[in-house]
Amino acid sequence: MFEAVEELVGEHADLEQKLADPSVHADQANARRLNKRYAELTPIVAAYRSWKETGDDIETAREFAAADPDFIAEVKELEAQREELTEKLRMLLVPRDPSDDKDVILEIKAGAGGDESALFAGDLLRMYLRYAERVGWKTEIIDATESELGGYKDVQVAVKARGQLEPGQGVWARLKYEGGVHRVQRVPATESQGRIHTSAAGVLVTPEAEEVEVEINPNDLRIDVYRSSGPGGQSVNTTDSAVRITHLPTGVVASCQNEKSQLQNKEQALRILRSRLLAIAQEEAEREAADARRSQVRTVDRSEKIRTYNFPENRISDHRVGFKAYNLDQVLDGDLDAVIQACVDADAAAKLAAA
């Protein structure tokens, strides 16, 4: 069934031998590349070895069971283990998104619904911050525009992993399914008649780009400075510290006004700009690879309502994969694993079917 894995076992052994050679580490970039590939193959090789060993154990147990019926129960137990290992190995062999290990910049924008939409955007921000806290990620609010009632018209958050992660547990690997339009159904705080309103907020998730991934020619940038707006400490509203950067070839704009100095705002705006340009490049590549895109859960089309948060019924529904649960209060408190896992499983199933 898994004959092709033998090639990966050979590659893993070859990498192990190379990484044991001190001369390889003289080239740090090459050493990092080899280490990354070795880490990717290690769980596959370990699962394959366990799968093969369990197969041998089943044959032995069957031989004993032919002479002694007491071994029949052991055969069934080993066969169940074999099925679990088969499924685990199949999942490990699903083609991986090369961006899965990347950190992300997550943007939440209020949509239709006015103040209620901005309040919902604030609820989504809290949900993602709580989820990041649960799984041990670091978060940093890069820029935010608050609404009068305490929600957010627009907020951008950097989400970063801590330490070495298991395959499939990176920030992009989990949060890439969150991009799209999120719809809420509830009685707004501003509603005196108790009527249920529907509003929406948009979520955009992009892998955070490293400088080497997106080349930005300084001559292609127009940098404007202006006076910060909104509440703040000394010097806010009195100096031109806010920065807006326009990438002239594409028209992409990124701005930041939250930091105290113009230089800090410029650095943050450049981070946002790099990630947006990377997202554009990746979407262009996806359009060229239509077959690969059809095998994935749809996450790129921002016009689709991907999820509904129904407060009266305490229900959350993901329309892409048919997921439904009645623990909305817990989800909004950061218990997102089951929702995300439903998307991960659907994506993996589509890729396995295509393969």
SENULO-488847 format. One line per field, with one value per residue: x, y, z of N, C-alpha, C in turn; residue in three letters. Coordinates in steps of 0.1 Angstrom, whole numbers. Example, Ala and Ser with C-alpha at 12.3 -4.5 7.8 and 13.67 -1.06 7.14 Angstrom:
n_X = (132, 128)
n_Y = (-57, -22)
n_Z = (78, 71)
ca_X = (123, 137)
ca_Y = (-45, -11)
ca_Z = (78, 71)
c_X = (132, 129)
c_Y = (-33, 0)
c_Z = (78, 79)
mike = (ALA, SER)
END
This chain:
n_X = (8, 19, 42, 57, 67, 90, 110, 110, 119, 145, 155, 153, 172, 195, 195, 199, 225, 239, 234, 249, 274, 298, 308, 286, 272, 285, 274, 249, 223, 218, 220, 198, 177, 180, 176, 149, 136, 142, 129, 103, 101, 105, 82, 67, 83, 86, 59, 55, 73, 62, 37, 46, 58, 35, 21, 37, 35, 8, 7, 22, 6, -17, -8, -3, -29, -42, -36, -42, -70, -72, -56, -70, -83, -61, -53, -74, -71, -46, -52, -69, -52, -35, -53, -56, -30, -27, -45, -34, -9, -17, -28, -5, 8, -5, -4, 16, 9, 32, 34, 26, 41, 44, 42, 14, -4, -33, -63, -91, -121, -147, -180, -210, -236, -229, -224, -229, -216, -190, -187, -190, -167, -149, -155, -147, -119, -112, -119, -99, -76, -79, -79, -53, -38, -46, -34, -7, 5, 21, 8, 4, -9, -9, -20, -49, -82, -105, -141, -168, -183, -167, -160, -143, -133, -114, -87, -55, -35, -5, 3, 22, 41, 55, 86, 94, 72, 47, 42, 16, 6, 13, 9, -2, -11, -33, -49, -55, -79, -97, -102, -125, -160, -176, -206, -230, -257, -279, -293, -287, -268, -276, -303, -335, -360, -356, -352, -338, -308, -288, -255, -221, -186, -154, -127, -93, -65, -31, 0, 29, 53, 88, 116, 132, 114, 97, 105, 110, 113, 127, 122, 98, 79, 56, 57, 38, 33, 14, -8, -15, -46, -73, -75, -47, -13, 11, 22, 7, -15, -2, 21, 35, 34, 21, 21, 17, 20, 24, 24, 35, 35, 15, -6, -12, -19, -6, -9, 0, -5, -3, 21, 46, 66, 75, 93, 89, 62, 65, 80, 62, 41, 54, 57, 31, 26, 44, 33, 8, 15, 28, 6, -9, 9, 8, -19, -20, -3, -19, -41, -29, -26, -50, -62, -50, -61, -88, -89, -88, -102, -124, -111, -103, -121, -134, -159, -178, -200, -186, -191, -215, -226, -248, -264, -289, -295, -272, -254, -230, -220, -203, -203, -189, -181, -201, -201, -215, -223, -234, -222, -215, -208, -185, -168, -164, -149, -125, -123, -117, -108, -123, -139, -120, -106, -125, -124, -98, -98, -116, -103, -80, -92, -102, -78, -66, -85, -80, -54)
n_Y = (-12, 13, 16, 36, 50, 40, 52, 77, 69, 62, 87, 101, 87, 94, 121, 122, 112, 133, 155, 147, 153, 176, 196, 203, 221, 244, 260, 277, 283, 261, 241, 246, 242, 214, 204, 212, 197, 171, 172, 172, 147, 129, 122, 108, 86, 74, 67, 49, 29, 19, 10, -11, -28, -35, -49, -71, -82, -88, -110, -129, -132, -143, -167, -179, -179, -197, -221, -216, -204, -183, -163, -149, -125, -108, -106, -91, -67, -59, -56, -34, -14, -13, -3, 23, 33, 31, 51, 73, 74, 78, 104, 118, 117, 134, 160, 188, 222, 246, 268, 262, 263, 289, 321, 344, 373, 386, 400, 419, 432, 454, 450, 451, 465, 485, 500, 476, 457, 464, 459, 432, 425, 431, 410, 388, 394, 391, 363, 351, 359, 347, 320, 318, 321, 298, 278, 285, 305, 336, 369, 401, 432, 450, 473, 493, 505, 518, 517, 539, 527, 508, 486, 474, 490, 482, 460, 447, 419, 404, 370, 346, 316, 296, 281, 248, 232, 206, 189, 204, 219, 245, 282, 293, 269, 263, 286, 294, 287, 306, 328, 350, 359, 365, 359, 373, 367, 382, 400, 433, 454, 479, 478, 484, 472, 445, 429, 405, 410, 409, 409, 415, 406, 409, 386, 384, 364, 362, 347, 356, 375, 370, 391, 383, 370, 387, 410, 444, 472, 502, 525, 520, 528, 550, 571, 585, 608, 616, 632, 615, 600, 598, 584, 588, 591, 615, 636, 624, 633, 657, 655, 646, 615, 592, 568, 562, 538, 534, 510, 515, 500, 481, 493, 487, 495, 503, 512, 527, 539, 535, 533, 552, 566, 579, 563, 537, 533, 532, 508, 489, 493, 485, 458, 449, 455, 439, 413, 415, 418, 394, 377, 384, 375, 348, 342, 346, 326, 305, 307, 299, 273, 257, 231, 221, 239, 234, 211, 219, 231, 258, 289, 313, 330, 358, 368, 350, 339, 323, 314, 312, 329, 323, 337, 336, 308, 298, 288, 277, 277, 263, 269, 258, 232, 220, 219, 220, 233, 236, 253, 281, 301, 290, 288, 314, 321, 312, 284, 270, 247, 224, 235, 244, 220, 206, 218, 213, 185, 182, 194, 178, 153, 160, 164, 139, 124, 135, 127)
n_Z = (0, 8, -8, -20, 1, 9, -5, 7, 32, 26, 18, 42, 58, 43, 47, 75, 77, 63, 80, 102, 95, 102, 84, 68, 83, 80, 60, 68, 58, 40, 59, 75, 56, 51, 77, 81, 61, 71, 95, 85, 74, 94, 112, 93, 86, 111, 116, 95, 100, 124, 113, 96, 115, 130, 112, 108, 134, 134, 116, 130, 153, 142, 134, 159, 168, 152, 164, 190, 203, 222, 213, 194, 202, 206, 179, 168, 182, 174, 146, 147, 157, 135, 115, 125, 123, 96, 87, 99, 87, 60, 63, 69, 46, 29, 5, 15, 23, 14, 29, 54, 79, 84, 102, 107, 94, 106, 96, 106, 95, 99, 85, 67, 86, 104, 136, 151, 135, 139, 166, 165, 151, 171, 188, 173, 172, 199, 202, 185, 197, 222, 214, 203, 227, 240, 225, 227, 212, 202, 202, 185, 183, 155, 142, 146, 143, 162, 170, 180, 199, 211, 196, 166, 137, 120, 123, 128, 133, 143, 144, 160, 162, 189, 195, 183, 161, 157, 125, 105, 126, 125, 125, 101, 90, 106, 108, 82, 72, 81, 66, 51, 49, 79, 95, 117, 139, 160, 188, 188, 210, 208, 200, 208, 206, 207, 185, 162, 145, 115, 107, 95, 93, 79, 75, 69, 62, 60, 51, 70, 55, 49, 45, 24, 8, -6, -28, -25, -42, -32, -48, -58, -40, -24, 2, 26, 52, 81, 105, 135, 145, 169, 203, 226, 239, 249, 223, 204, 178, 175, 161, 129, 128, 119, 92, 58, 33, -2, -27, -57, -82, -79, -65, -39, -6, 27, 61, 92, 125, 151, 167, 185, 172, 140, 125, 137, 130, 102, 99, 108, 89, 66, 71, 70, 43, 29, 35, 23, -4, -8, -5, -28, -48, -43, -48, -75, -83, -75, -93, -116, -110, -113, -110, -86, -69, -69, -54, -28, 3, -1, 4, -5, -18, -8, -9, -2, 24, 50, 75, 102, 131, 154, 179, 195, 193, 203, 184, 161, 127, 100, 67, 46, 51, 63, 91, 123, 155, 190, 208, 209, 227, 240, 218, 210, 232, 226, 220, 195, 182, 173, 152, 134, 129, 115, 90, 83, 81, 60, 39, 38, 31, 5, -8, -6, -21, -46, -50)
ca_X = (0, 27, 55, 64, 73, 104, 119, 112, 128, 159, 158, 154, 185, 205, 196, 205, 239, 244, 234, 259, 287, 300, 310, 273, 267, 292, 265, 237, 211, 217, 217, 184, 169, 181, 169, 135, 131, 144, 118, 91, 100, 106, 69, 62, 91, 82, 46, 56, 79, 52, 28, 52, 59, 22, 17, 44, 29, -5, 9, 26, -6, -26, -2, -6, -44, -46, -34, -48, -81, -69, -48, -79, -85, -49, -53, -83, -66, -35, -58, -75, -40, -31, -62, -53, -17, -29, -51, -24, 1, -23, -29, 9, 13, -13, 5, 16, 10, 46, 34, 20, 48, 46, 33, 4, -10, -47, -70, -105, -127, -162, -187, -224, -241, -226, -217, -230, -206, -177, -187, -187, -153, -142, -157, -138, -106, -111, -119, -86, -66, -80, -74, -38, -34, -48, -24, 6, 11, 22, 0, 7, -18, -1, -27, -63, -91, -116, -153, -172, -189, -157, -156, -132, -136, -103, -77, -45, -28, 5, 2, 35, 43, 66, 93, 93, 58, 44, 36, 2, 2, 18, -1, -9, -18, -46, -57, -57, -93, -105, -104, -138, -170, -182, -219, -235, -272, -281, -300, -276, -269, -283, -316, -345, -372, -353, -352, -325, -302, -277, -244, -210, -172, -145, -114, -82, -53, -20, 13, 38, 64, 101, 121, 137, 104, 90, 114, 103, 122, 123, 118, 84, 71, 53, 55, 32, 32, 3, -10, -23, -60, -78, -69, -33, -5, 18, 27, -3, -23, 6, 32, 32, 41, 15, 27, 9, 29, 17, 33, 30, 32, 2, -16, -15, -16, -6, -7, 1, -5, -4, 33, 49, 75, 73, 101, 82, 50, 70, 84, 50, 34, 62, 54, 17, 27, 51, 24, -2, 21, 30, -7, -12, 17, 3, -32, -17, 2, -31, -49, -23, -27, -65, -65, -47, -70, -101, -88, -87, -113, -124, -108, -98, -132, -138, -173, -186, -201, -181, -195, -225, -226, -262, -265, -301, -295, -259, -250, -220, -221, -194, -211, -181, -179, -213, -199, -225, -222, -242, -213, -210, -202, -172, -160, -160, -139, -113, -124, -119, -102, -132, -143, -108, -103, -135, -119, -85, -102, -123, -92, -72, -100, -102, -65, -65, -93, -74, -42)
ca_Y = (0, 25, 13, 49, 56, 35, 63, 87, 63, 64, 102, 104, 82, 102, 134, 120, 111, 146, 164, 143, 158, 190, 205, 207, 232, 256, 267, 277, 283, 248, 232, 249, 235, 200, 202, 213, 185, 160, 172, 169, 133, 121, 116, 99, 74, 67, 60, 38, 17, 13, 3, -23, -37, -40, -59, -84, -87, -95, -123, -138, -135, -151, -181, -185, -180, -209, -232, -213, -194, -172, -152, -142, -111, -100, -103, -80, -55, -54, -51, -21, -5, -12, 6, 36, 37, 33, 64, 83, 75, 85, 118, 124, 117, 144, 170, 199, 236, 250, 280, 258, 266, 304, 329, 351, 385, 384, 413, 418, 445, 455, 451, 456, 464, 497, 498, 462, 449, 468, 452, 418, 424, 430, 397, 379, 396, 384, 349, 347, 362, 336, 308, 318, 319, 284, 269, 289, 314, 350, 378, 415, 441, 459, 485, 492, 516, 515, 523, 547, 519, 499, 476, 477, 491, 475, 456, 438, 412, 394, 358, 339, 303, 295, 269, 238, 227, 193, 192, 207, 227, 259, 292, 293, 256, 262, 298, 298, 285, 316, 339, 351, 367, 359, 365, 371, 369, 384, 412, 442, 462, 492, 475, 486, 463, 430, 422, 399, 416, 401, 418, 407, 412, 401, 382, 381, 358, 360, 343, 368, 373, 374, 401, 377, 364, 397, 421, 457, 483, 515, 534, 517, 531, 564, 572, 597, 609, 625, 633, 604, 604, 589, 586, 585, 598, 628, 637, 619, 644, 669, 653, 637, 602, 582, 565, 554, 534, 529, 503, 521, 491, 473, 502, 482, 505, 498, 523, 524, 551, 531, 535, 566, 573, 577, 551, 525, 531, 528, 494, 481, 494, 477, 444, 446, 456, 426, 402, 417, 415, 379, 371, 387, 366, 334, 341, 345, 312, 296, 308, 291, 259, 255, 218, 220, 248, 227, 200, 224, 238, 271, 299, 325, 338, 366, 372, 340, 338, 310, 309, 320, 328, 325, 339, 331, 294, 294, 279, 281, 268, 265, 265, 251, 218, 215, 218, 227, 229, 245, 258, 293, 308, 285, 291, 328, 322, 306, 270, 269, 235, 215, 242, 244, 207, 202, 223, 206, 172, 183, 197, 166, 143, 164, 162, 124, 119, 139, 119)
ca_Z = (0, 9, -13, -23, 14, 10, -11, 18, 43, 21, 18, 56, 62, 37, 54, 88, 75, 60, 91, 111, 90, 107, 73, 63, 91, 77, 53, 77, 50, 36, 71, 79, 46, 54, 90, 79, 54, 80, 105, 78, 71, 106, 116, 83, 87, 124, 114, 85, 107, 133, 105, 92, 127, 134, 102, 112, 147, 131, 110, 141, 162, 134, 134, 172, 170, 145, 173, 203, 202, 231, 206, 185, 207, 203, 165, 166, 188, 165, 134, 150, 157, 121, 108, 130, 118, 82, 85, 103, 76, 49, 65, 69, 32, 22, 1, 24, 19, 18, 39, 67, 91, 86, 110, 98, 98, 105, 96, 107, 91, 101, 72, 67, 100, 112, 150, 154, 128, 145, 179, 162, 148, 183, 194, 166, 177, 212, 199, 179, 208, 232, 208, 203, 241, 244, 218, 230, 202, 206, 193, 186, 175, 147, 139, 149, 143, 171, 168, 191, 210, 216, 187, 157, 123, 113, 132, 122, 144, 140, 152, 158, 169, 198, 194, 172, 161, 149, 112, 105, 138, 124, 126, 88, 88, 113, 106, 68, 69, 87, 57, 44, 56, 91, 97, 131, 140, 174, 192, 191, 222, 204, 196, 219, 203, 209, 172, 158, 133, 109, 102, 91, 94, 70, 80, 59, 68, 50, 57, 72, 45, 53, 36, 12, -1, -14, -30, -27, -47, -26, -58, -61, -28, -21, 16, 31, 67, 85, 119, 140, 150, 179, 216, 227, 249, 245, 209, 194, 173, 175, 152, 118, 131, 111, 79, 48, 22, -14, -36, -69, -93, -77, -59, -26, 4, 40, 69, 106, 133, 166, 174, 190, 163, 125, 121, 141, 121, 89, 99, 109, 76, 57, 74, 64, 28, 24, 36, 12, -17, -9, -8, -42, -56, -41, -54, -89, -85, -74, -105, -126, -106, -110, -105, -72, -61, -68, -44, -15, 8, -6, 15, -11, -22, 4, -10, 4, 39, 53, 88, 108, 146, 158, 194, 201, 194, 207, 173, 151, 115, 89, 55, 36, 54, 70, 105, 132, 169, 198, 219, 204, 238, 242, 206, 211, 242, 220, 218, 180, 176, 165, 140, 125, 125, 105, 78, 80, 77, 47, 30, 36, 23, -9, -14, -7, -32, -58, -52)
c_X = (8, 42, 64, 71, 87, 114, 121, 120, 143, 164, 161, 168, 196, 207, 202, 220, 246, 245, 244, 273, 288, 302, 297, 269, 275, 283, 252, 224, 208, 213, 203, 174, 169, 174, 154, 129, 132, 132, 105, 89, 100, 93, 64, 70, 88, 69, 47, 63, 70, 41, 33, 53, 46, 18, 24, 38, 15, -3, 13, 14, -15, -21, -5, -21, -49, -45, -40, -57, -79, -63, -57, -81, -73, -48, -62, -78, -55, -41, -64, -63, -35, -39, -59, -40, -18, -35, -41, -14, -4, -24, -15, 14, 5, -3, 4, 16, 24, 46, 29, 27, 50, 37, 24, 2, -25, -54, -85, -111, -142, -168, -200, -229, -238, -219, -218, -219, -192, -176, -184, -173, -144, -143, -148, -124, -103, -110, -105, -75, -66, -76, -59, -32, -35, -37, -10, 13, 12, 14, 5, -2, -9, -7, -42, -70, -104, -129, -157, -177, -180, -154, -144, -137, -126, -92, -68, -36, -17, 4, 14, 35, 55, 73, 90, 79, 57, 39, 21, -3, 8, 6, -9, -17, -32, -55, -61, -72, -103, -109, -118, -147, -176, -195, -224, -250, -274, -289, -289, -279, -277, -298, -326, -357, -369, -353, -338, -320, -291, -267, -232, -197, -164, -132, -105, -70, -43, -8, 22, 50, 77, 106, 126, 127, 97, 100, 107, 114, 118, 118, 103, 74, 69, 50, 50, 31, 21, 1, -19, -36, -63, -71, -54, -26, 1, 23, 17, -12, -15, 18, 28, 39, 34, 21, 18, 19, 21, 27, 28, 27, 19, -9, -19, -10, -16, -3, -6, 2, -4, 9, 36, 57, 71, 81, 94, 70, 54, 73, 72, 42, 41, 59, 40, 18, 33, 41, 13, 3, 24, 17, -12, -4, 12, -10, -30, -12, -10, -40, -43, -23, -42, -68, -62, -56, -83, -101, -88, -101, -113, -122, -105, -109, -138, -153, -182, -187, -197, -186, -206, -225, -240, -263, -277, -301, -281, -252, -239, -220, -211, -200, -202, -180, -191, -212, -210, -223, -230, -234, -207, -203, -187, -163, -155, -150, -126, -112, -127, -114, -111, -137, -132, -105, -112, -130, -107, -89, -108, -112, -84, -79, -100, -89, -62, -72, -86, -61, -45)
c_Y = (13, 22, 25, 54, 51, 45, 74, 82, 65, 78, 106, 99, 90, 115, 133, 119, 125, 155, 160, 148, 173, 200, 210, 220, 245, 266, 267, 276, 268, 238, 234, 242, 220, 196, 202, 201, 172, 160, 169, 153, 124, 114, 106, 85, 67, 60, 48, 26, 11, 5, -10, -33, -43, -50, -72, -90, -94, -109, -133, -142, -144, -166, -187, -188, -193, -221, -229, -201, -181, -160, -144, -127, -103, -97, -91, -67, -50, -49, -37, -10, -3, -2, 21, 41, 39, 47, 75, 85, 82, 100, 125, 125, 127, 155, 183, 212, 241, 262, 275, 262, 281, 310, 337, 365, 384, 397, 411, 432, 444, 457, 457, 455, 476, 493, 483, 454, 452, 460, 437, 416, 424, 417, 387, 381, 389, 369, 344, 349, 351, 323, 307, 316, 305, 275, 274, 298, 328, 358, 393, 423, 451, 473, 483, 505, 512, 523, 531, 539, 508, 487, 480, 479, 483, 472, 446, 432, 403, 382, 349, 326, 305, 282, 260, 232, 214, 197, 194, 215, 241, 269, 292, 280, 256, 274, 301, 296, 296, 328, 339, 360, 359, 366, 363, 374, 370, 397, 422, 449, 475, 490, 475, 476, 448, 423, 417, 406, 407, 411, 409, 414, 403, 398, 378, 376, 356, 356, 355, 365, 377, 383, 395, 372, 374, 408, 434, 467, 496, 525, 532, 522, 546, 564, 585, 597, 619, 624, 622, 609, 594, 592, 582, 593, 611, 626, 632, 631, 657, 667, 644, 624, 591, 580, 557, 551, 529, 523, 506, 511, 483, 482, 497, 493, 499, 511, 519, 538, 548, 534, 550, 573, 570, 565, 538, 522, 527, 513, 485, 481, 485, 462, 440, 446, 444, 415, 403, 414, 400, 372, 373, 377, 352, 332, 339, 331, 302, 296, 300, 276, 256, 242, 216, 228, 241, 216, 206, 230, 252, 282, 312, 335, 345, 369, 362, 341, 324, 305, 318, 318, 332, 326, 333, 315, 289, 285, 285, 271, 272, 260, 257, 236, 212, 213, 226, 223, 240, 249, 272, 301, 303, 288, 305, 331, 315, 292, 267, 256, 227, 222, 241, 230, 201, 206, 216, 192, 172, 185, 185, 155, 147, 161, 147, 119, 123, 131, 105)
c_Z = (0, 4, -16, -11, 15, 5, 0, 29, 39, 21, 33, 61, 56, 44, 68, 87, 71, 72, 102, 107, 94, 95, 67, 70, 88, 68, 60, 69, 45, 48, 75, 69, 49, 67, 89, 72, 63, 90, 98, 76, 83, 111, 106, 84, 100, 122, 105, 92, 117, 125, 100, 103, 131, 125, 105, 124, 144, 125, 121, 149, 155, 135, 148, 174, 163, 154, 187, 202, 211, 224, 196, 189, 204, 188, 162, 171, 179, 151, 136, 150, 143, 113, 112, 124, 103, 79, 89, 92, 64, 51, 65, 55, 23, 18, 10, 17, 23, 28, 52, 80, 93, 96, 101, 103, 95, 106, 97, 104, 93, 87, 73, 82, 109, 125, 154, 148, 135, 159, 176, 158, 160, 190, 187, 170, 190, 211, 194, 190, 218, 227, 207, 217, 244, 238, 220, 220, 208, 196, 196, 177, 168, 145, 142, 148, 150, 167, 181, 202, 215, 208, 178, 143, 115, 123, 126, 133, 138, 149, 149, 167, 179, 197, 182, 172, 153, 135, 112, 117, 137, 124, 113, 86, 95, 110, 92, 64, 74, 78, 51, 52, 67, 94, 111, 131, 155, 176, 195, 204, 220, 200, 208, 218, 205, 196, 168, 145, 128, 104, 100, 93, 85, 77, 68, 66, 58, 57, 59, 63, 52, 42, 23, 2, -10, -15, -33, -30, -40, -36, -62, -50, -28, -6, 20, 46, 70, 100, 124, 145, 161, 192, 217, 237, 243, 231, 199, 191, 172, 165, 141, 119, 123, 97, 70, 36, 10, -23, -50, -80, -92, -71, -45, -16, 18, 49, 84, 114, 148, 173, 176, 179, 148, 120, 125, 133, 107, 89, 100, 96, 66, 59, 68, 49, 23, 24, 25, -2, -19, -12, -22, -51, -55, -48, -69, -92, -84, -86, -116, -123, -103, -105, -90, -63, -59, -58, -30, -11, 4, 5, 8, -14, -10, 3, -4, 19, 43, 66, 94, 123, 150, 173, 200, 203, 199, 197, 165, 139, 105, 76, 45, 38, 61, 85, 112, 146, 177, 210, 215, 215, 240, 230, 207, 222, 238, 218, 204, 174, 168, 152, 130, 120, 115, 91, 73, 75, 63, 36, 27, 28, 9, -15, -16, -19, -45, -61, -56)
mike = (MET, PHE, GLU, ALA, VAL, GLU, GLU, LEU, VAL, GLY, GLU, HIS, ALA, ASP, LEU, GLU, GLN, LYS, LEU, ALA, ASP, PRO, SER, VAL, HIS, ALA, ASP, GLN, ALA, ASN, ALA, ARG, ARG, LEU, ASN, LYS, ARG, TYR, ALA, GLU, LEU, THR, PRO, ILE, VAL, ALA, ALA, TYR, ARG, SER, TRP, LYS, GLU, THR, GLY, ASP, ASP, ILE, GLU, THR, ALA, ARG, GLU, PHE, ALA, ALA, ALA, ASP, PRO, ASP, PHE, ILE, ALA, GLU, VAL, LYS, GLU, LEU, GLU, ALA, GLN, ARG, GLU, GLU, LEU, THR, GLU, LYS, LEU, ARG, MET, LEU, LEU, VAL, PRO, ARG, ASP, PRO, SER, ASP, ASP, LYS, ASP, VAL, ILE, LEU, GLU, ILE, LYS, ALA, GLY, ALA, GLY, GLY, ASP, GLU, SER, ALA, LEU, PHE, ALA, GLY, ASP, LEU, LEU, ARG, MET, TYR, LEU, ARG, TYR, ALA, GLU, ARG, VAL, GLY, TRP, LYS, THR, GLU, ILE, ILE, ASP, ALA, THR, GLU, SER, GLU, LEU, GLY, GLY, TYR, LYS, ASP, VAL, GLN, VAL, ALA, VAL, LYS, ALA, ARG, GLY, GLN, LEU, GLU, PRO, GLY, GLN, GLY, VAL, TRP, ALA, ARG, LEU, LYS, TYR, GLU, GLY, GLY, VAL, HIS, ARG, VAL, GLN, ARG, VAL, PRO, ALA, THR, GLU, SER, GLN, GLY, ARG, ILE, HIS, THR, SER, ALA, ALA, GLY, VAL, LEU, VAL, THR, PRO, GLU, ALA, GLU, GLU, VAL, GLU, VAL, GLU, ILE, ASN, PRO, ASN, ASP, LEU, ARG, ILE, ASP, VAL, TYR, ARG, SER, SER, GLY, PRO, GLY, GLY, GLN, SER, VAL, ASN, THR, THR, ASP, SER, ALA, VAL, ARG, ILE, THR, HIS, LEU, PRO, THR, GLY, VAL, VAL, ALA, SER, CYS, GLN, ASN, GLU, LYS, SER, GLN, LEU, GLN, ASN, LYS, GLU, GLN, ALA, LEU, ARG, ILE, LEU, ARG, SER, ARG, LEU, LEU, ALA, ILE, ALA, GLN, GLU, GLU, ALA, GLU, ARG, GLU, ALA, ALA, ASP, ALA, ARG, ARG, SER, GLN, VAL, ARG, THR, VAL, ASP, ARG, SER, GLU, LYS, ILE, ARG, THR, TYR, ASN, PHE, PRO, GLU, ASN, ARG, ILE, SER, ASP, HIS, ARG, VAL, GLY, PHE, LYS, ALA, TYR, ASN, LEU, ASP, GLN, VAL, LEU, ASP, GLY, ASP, LEU, ASP, ALA, VAL, ILE, GLN, ALA, CYS, VAL, ASP, ALA, ASP, ALA, ALA, ALA, LYS, LEU, ALA, ALA, ALA)
END
